[in-house]
Amino acid sequence: MMLIEETPIPDADLPVEAFKAHLRLGSGFAPGDVQDVVLLSFLRAAIAAVEGRTGKVLLKHGFSTSVARWRNCRVHGLPVAPVDAVTAVEQVDASGTRVAVPAENWWLERDTHAPKLRATGASLPEVPSEGSVVISFVAGFAADWEGVPSDLCQAVLMLAAHYYEYRHDTGLSDGCMPFGVSSLIERHKHIRMGAGAGR
């Protein structure tokens, strides 16, 4: 299964001013300062790290996932949460031709940790020979930063600040995460109970 980010988050939706305030740099930069590019890169890195550790998408935007074989022909677990809507399900043959699957053939089971695409009938659409089924969906807690859970917002700012403060330290390249950040994101992690859990 492959996950693709179809609509990246615009820079304007990221909390640059909140990050400056967190760094106590809010009064040190004029609007549009070149430093904003650097701050945005650390925010994006921190968001990616938090989302990767939790499996949760912070800001709503579009994704697609490609499936070459169903593990269960009646239900398919989506790779991230929370999912706001499934916008399309398409069969893609070996030549790349896409055929939309009617929306009445499937439905979205919303879940905080493990949303699923479920069949309304006997099974999900057949995967074409040497092809795939592509599921397009919108995932994320909120359309703007103010709607993201406060503990995850704080975790992002703390981690981005950590990246900023230690940006010249190559010894931090092993993926470490500060304890304060780890504790903030802990309750948002989805724990799988055995093989196939959440399916």
C-alpha positions in Angstrom: 0.0 0.0 0.0 1.4 3.4 -1.0 0.3 6.7 0.5 0.6 9.9 -1.6 0.0 13.5 -0.4 -2.1 15.0 -3.2 -2.5 18.5 -1.8 0.4 19.8 0.3 -0.3 22.2 3.1 0.2 25.8 1.9 2.8 27.9 3.8 0.1 30.3 4.9 -1.6 27.6 6.9 1.5 26.9 9.0 1.9 28.6 12.5 5.0 30.7 11.7 4.0 33.5 14.0 3.3 31.1 16.8 6.6 29.5 16.2 8.4 32.8 16.3 6.7 33.6 19.6 7.7 30.2 20.9 11.3 31.0 20.0 10.9 34.5 21.5 11.7 35.8 18.0 8.3 37.4 17.3 9.6 41.0 17.4 12.8 40.2 15.7 11.6 39.6 12.2 9.7 41.8 9.7 6.8 40.2 7.7 8.2 38.3 4.8 11.7 38.1 6.3 14.0 35.5 4.7 14.2 33.8 8.0 10.6 32.6 7.5 11.8 30.1 4.9 14.0 28.5 7.5 11.3 28.5 10.2 8.8 26.9 7.7 11.2 24.1 7.0 11.6 23.3 10.7 7.8 23.4 11.1 7.2 21.1 8.2 9.9 18.7 9.5 8.3 18.7 13.0 4.8 18.2 11.6 6.0 15.3 9.5 7.8 13.7 12.5 4.7 14.1 14.8 2.4 12.7 12.1 4.8 9.8 11.4 4.9 8.8 15.1 1.2 9.1 15.7 -0.3 8.2 12.3 -2.5 11.3 12.7 -2.8 14.1 10.1 -2.9 17.5 11.7 -4.2 19.8 9.0 -6.9 18.7 6.6 -5.7 18.0 3.0 -5.9 15.4 0.3 -4.3 12.0 0.0 -4.5 8.9 -2.1 -3.5 5.4 -1.4 -3.0 2.6 -3.9 -3.9 -1.0 -3.2 -2.6 -3.9 -5.3 -4.4 -6.6 -3.2 -7.1 -6.6 -0.5 -6.1 -8.2 2.8 -9.8 -8.5 3.5 -12.3 -8.2 0.6 -15.0 -6.5 2.8 -12.9 -3.9 4.7 -9.7 -2.0 4.2 -7.9 0.0 6.9 -6.8 3.5 5.7 -3.2 4.4 6.5 -3.8 7.6 8.5 -6.4 9.2 10.7 -8.7 11.0 11.2 -10.3 10.7 7.7 -12.9 13.4 7.0 -14.2 11.9 3.7 -13.4 9.4 1.0 -13.7 11.4 -2.2 -13.2 8.7 -4.8 -12.5 5.0 -5.3 -11.1 4.0 -8.7 -10.0 0.8 -10.4 -6.8 1.3 -12.4 -5.9 -1.3 -14.9 -2.4 -2.3 -16.2 -2.5 0.5 -18.8 -3.4 3.2 -16.3 -7.0 3.6 -17.3 -9.2 4.6 -14.4 -12.8 3.6 -13.7 -14.7 5.2 -10.9 -16.4 2.9 -8.5 -19.9 4.1 -7.6 -20.1 5.7 -4.1 -23.0 3.4 -3.2 -20.6 0.4 -3.3 -18.5 1.6 -0.4 -18.7 3.7 2.8 -16.3 5.3 5.3 -16.2 4.0 8.8 -14.9 6.9 10.8 -12.6 6.1 13.7 -10.2 8.3 15.7 -7.3 5.8 15.2 -8.3 3.3 12.5 -10.7 4.6 9.8 -11.8 2.0 7.3 -13.3 1.7 3.8 -16.1 -0.9 4.0 -18.0 -2.6 1.2 -21.8 -2.1 1.2 -22.3 -5.4 -0.6 -20.4 -8.7 -0.7 -17.0 -7.2 -1.3 -14.9 -4.1 -2.1 -14.3 -3.5 -5.9 -12.1 -6.1 -7.6 -8.5 -5.2 -8.1 -7.7 -5.4 -11.9 -5.1 -7.9 -13.0 -1.7 -6.2 -12.7 -3.5 -3.0 -11.7 -4.7 -1.4 -8.4 -7.5 0.3 -6.6 -6.8 4.0 -5.8 -8.6 5.5 -2.8 -8.7 9.3 -2.6 -9.6 10.9 0.7 -9.3 14.0 2.9 -7.6 13.5 6.3 -6.8 15.8 9.2 -8.1 17.2 12.5 -8.9 20.7 11.2 -8.7 23.0 8.3 -6.7 25.6 10.4 -4.1 25.4 13.1 -6.5 26.6 15.8 -8.5 23.4 15.4 -5.7 21.0 15.9 -5.5 19.4 19.4 -3.5 21.6 21.7 -1.1 18.9 22.8 -0.2 18.2 19.2 0.2 21.9 18.5 2.6 22.2 21.4 4.5 19.1 20.4 5.1 20.5 17.0 6.3 23.8 18.3 8.6 22.1 20.8 10.0 19.8 18.2 10.5 22.5 15.6 12.3 24.6 18.3 14.5 21.6 19.1 15.4 21.2 15.4 16.1 25.0 15.2 18.3 25.1 18.3 20.3 22.0 17.3 20.3 22.7 13.5 24.1 22.5 13.3 24.5 19.4 15.5 24.9 16.4 13.1 24.8 14.0 16.1 21.0 14.4 16.2 20.6 12.6 12.9 19.4 9.3 14.5 15.8 10.4 14.7 15.7 11.2 18.4 12.6 12.9 19.9 12.7 15.0 23.1 10.9 13.4 26.0 8.5 16.3 26.4 7.4 15.9 22.8 7.1 12.1 23.2 4.9 12.5 26.2 2.6 15.0 24.5 1.9 12.7 21.5 1.7 9.5 23.4 -2.1 9.4 23.8 -2.6 9.9 20.0 -0.6 6.8 19.0 -2.6 3.9 17.8 -1.5 0.6 19.3 -2.2 -2.5 17.2 -3.2 -5.6 19.1 -1.8 -8.5 17.1 -1.7 -9.2 13.3 -4.3 -7.5 11.3 -5.5 -5.4 14.1 -7.6 -2.4 13.0 -8.7 -4.1 9.8 
